[in-house]
Amino acid sequence: MIKSITVTEKSIRLRESFVTALRSVSAYPVIQVVIELIDGRFGVGECVATPQISGDSHEAILRQLHSPAVQGLREISPEIISKLEIFPSAKAALDMALWNTEKHPSCSVATDVTVPIAELADLKAIVRERVTAGFDTFKLKVKQEEISDLLQRIEIIRQEAGQNAIIRIDPNQAWSLEYAISAAREIAKCGANIEYLEQPLPKADLLGHAALAQECNIPLMADESCFSQTDLEKVVETQAFQYLNVKILKAGGVTPALQLANQAINSGLKVSIGSMMEGVLGIKAASYLAHQLDPEATHDLDAAWWFEESPISYQGSIVHS
């Protein structure tokens, strides 16, 4: 049974701006939730607002976590949390706090590193920094621009990291179908080692993704299109995607993220565990989940590498949490 639920805030600053087609971030607030049980155990969970992705806001999450529906809870379980009418991010903070009332071992997994949207003139130095840090898989954030500029971004990574460097392209929903088809065709000609193309079209445009898959030799990954098991059923039905990016804050907690990942695997999808730009506890939980699901895969857990100060260690492409 619950003794108390406490909500606090802290802030995180990044070493450089994290720029995608959806947003630019250099610092952000993190909401922390502490659940204390009457047997003396306690756990801490975290979440952040991602309005462009989840439709939530920092203020709305705080209101929900301070609401009678949450503060009035006396019993708690993953099932009870899942039924609360609050944002997935708020559910995730509660579920993570409950999950952390138990101890979990440290683990190490491989991660990619994000190459943000930047001026082409600045990109070489950005990539070189990541190569020097020991990363070998690169998530290239892109927007809808001249395809020649897109190809130049890919070539800069190949020049700095090697012609066979593994590249994951992530437009964050920014492309139109027409552009995506043209871009995919040109990318296929350049000889780069493209592992997948992540969420190129708007999240609701599953039919567009299916059409793209018919014209594109690059595997597609679903991210923003899939928050829940209901979403997953629709994603699988399109037969457009080969990969799924599972994130704790999208799924509503560690428990539903694990369920979603297993269901995706059983449906024939390859699963990568990712994170938002969030707090340390979220990255640790995601790393543990990644290790449990597929310890040999390269996941998407570089968020803490961006922190000005981080207790999480990165040794090359390996994150130790």
N, C-alpha and C positions, 0 to 999 in steps of 0.2 A: 504493500500500500504506500501511497505517496504522503510524505510529510510536508514537502514544499516544492514549488516550482519557481525559480528565480530567473529573471531575464536581465542581462547586462549587455553593454556594447563596448567594442574596442575598434581601433582603426589600423589599417595596414597600408604601408607605402611601398610602391614598387620601384625597382632600380631604373626602369625606363617605362615609357607609356606602352600599354598593351592596346594595340589598335587593330580592330577588325572592321568588317563591312557594317557591323551593327553599332559599334561604340568605340570610344577611346577612354582608357582608364589609367590613372597614375596613382590613385589612392582610393580606398573605399572602406566603408564601415562594415563590421562583422557583428552579427547578433549572436550572443551566447546564451544558452539555456542550461541551468543546473537543476537536475531532478534529484532530490534527496528522498530516500525511502525510509520508512519507519524502522527498518532493521539496521540503519546506520550507513548503508551503502549510498553512494551518490555517483552521478555521471554527468558529464558536460557534453553538450552538443552545440553545433554552430550552423548558421546559414547566412547567406547574403541575398540581397534582392537582385534580380536580373530582369528588369522591366521589359527589355526588348525580346527576351527569350520566354520568360514565364508569365509575363503580364502582372507581376506583383510590384510592390514598392517597399522600401525600408519602413516607412511609417505604417503601412497597412499590416506588414508582418508583426511589427511591435504591438499594434492594436489587437491583433488576433491572439498573440501569445499572452497578452495581459487580460484577455476577455474572460468572462465567467465560464465559458465553455471549456477553456483550458485550465484556468486557475482553480476551477471547482472540481477538477478531476481528483478522485480518491484512489481508484484503481487505474492501473495503466498496463498496456500491452501493445505490441505492434498492431493487433487487430483493432483495439480501441482507438489508437492514433489514426489509423487508416480511415476510420469512419468520421473523423472530425471534419467539419466544413470550413477548412482553412487552406491556404496555399500549400502546394507541395513542399516549398522551401521551409515553411513553418512546421509542417509535419516532419520534415527531415531533421530539423533541429531537435525535436522531441524524441524521435526514434533513435537518433544518434546518441542523445543523452542517456536514454534507457539502455541502449547497446553498450555504452561505456560504463554502466554499473557493474559490468563484468570485465575482467582483465583479458586483454588480447595480446599475443606475442608480437614483437617487432618483426618486420619483414622487409625484403628488398625485391624490387621489380624494375624492369627496364621501362623507360619512358621516351617519348619523342620530345622535341623542344619546338616551341612556336616561333616562327619568323613572322613578325607583325607586318601589317601594311605600312609601307614607308616609301619615301621618294627613292627612285631607282639609284640615284647617286649615293644614297646612304646605305643601300642594302648590302653591299659587299662587306662593309665593316660589321654590320649586324650579324651576318652569317658567319664571318670569320671568328667573331667572339664565341659563337656557339660551337664551332668546330674546335677551337682552342680549349673550350670547356669539356670536350670529349663526347659530344653528342654525335650520333650517326643517323638519326631518323628525324626528319624535319617536317613540321606541319606548317605549310605555307598559307597564310591568310591572304585572301585576295578579294578584289571587288570586280565589278563589271567595268572593264577598261579596254583600251585597244588590245587586241589579241597579241600583237607584236610585243607590247609591254609585258603582258602575262608571260609570254615565252621567255622574255629577257629575265624575269624574276626566277624562273625555273633554271635558266642557264647560269645565273649567278651562283645559285646553290651548287650546281654541278661543278663549276669552276673552283669553288672554294672547298667543297667537301668531297669531290671526286665524281667522276662521270656516272658511277653506279649508286650514288647516294640515294637512300630511300626517301621519297617525297610524298607527303600527303597533302592534297590541295583542299582548302576549306573556304568556300565563298560565303559561308554563313547566310544562306538563302538569297544572296544578292543577284544571282543571275536570272535572266529570262531563259525560256526553253530554247529559243532560236540562238541566243548567244552561247548557251551551254553546248549545244550540238556542234556549232562551229568551233568553239574552243577545244572541245574534246577531240575533234578530228585533227586539229593542228597540234595539240599536245602529243597525240599518238605518233605523229610523224617525227617528233624531235628526238626520240630515242631515250628519253629520261625514264628512270625507274619509278613510275608513279604507282604507289600501292593502292590508293583509292581516291575518289572524289567525294568529299563529305558535304552533304546537304546543299547542293548547288542551287536548288529552287526553293521558293517559299514553302513553309512546312505543310500547308494545307494542300499543296499541289502534288498529290500522290500520282495522279494520272499523268502529269507532266514528267515526273520522275520515271514512270513506266515507259513513256514515249522516248525519253532520253536514253534509257537502258537499251532500247532497240537500236539506237544509232551510235552507241558509245561502247568502245572496247575496254574502257576503264571501269573497274568495279565501283559501285556506289555505296556510300555509307549513309544511314539515316541517323540524324541527331535530333534536331528540334522537332521533327515529325513524330517522335516517339517518347512520350512521358509515362505511359501506363500500359497494362496488358491489353486494354481495348485498342489503344493506338498500335500496339505491336501486331495485333491480328490484322489490322488494315494494311500495315507496312508489309507483312508477309504475303497478304493477298495480292498485292500489286506485282509481286515477283520482280521488283525493280532493284532491290538492294541485296548486297552480299554481306554487308557489315552493319553493326549497330553500335553506336556510342552510348553506353549506359552511364548515367550520372546520378549520384545519390540525391542531389537537390531536385532534379527533375522527377525522379521516381517517388520521392516522398520519404526517403529514409534508407538506411542500410538494408533492412529486412526486405522491403519491396524491390530495391535495386537488385538484390541477389535473386529474388523470385523472377524478376523481369529478365535478367541475364540468362538464367537457366532455361526459361521458356524460349528465349530467342535461340539459344544453342540447340534446343530440341526441335526448333522449327527450321534448322539448317543455316542459321546466320552465324557469322563469326562476330564475337563480341570483344570490344575494347572498352576498358573502364576509363572514364575521363572525369574531369572535375571542372567546376567553374573557377573563376578567380575568386577564391574563398579563403577560409581560415585554415590554420594548421591542422586542427582536429578533423576537418573535412577531408583534407588530403591524406591524413593518416588512415582514416576509415576507408577511403577509396583505394589506397595502396593495399590494405589488408584484403579488401574484396578482390582486387586484381590478382593478388597472390593466390587466393583461394580458388579462383576460377581458372586462371591460366598463367602460371608463374613463368612460363617460357616466352610469352608474347611481349611485344612492346606496346605499352599502354599510352595513355595521354594524361600524364600526371606531373607536368612541369610547373604547375602554378606556383609552388613554394620557391622554385628557383628564381622567380621574379622578385621575391620579397627583398627589401633592403636588408632586413635581418630575419633569419629563419633558423629554427631549431632542427629542421629537416635537412639531411645531408644528401647532396648529389655528387656522386663520383662517376664522372663521365655520364653515360646515359642511365646509370643505376640510381634509383632513389631509395634511400634507407630511411624508414620511418618507424 
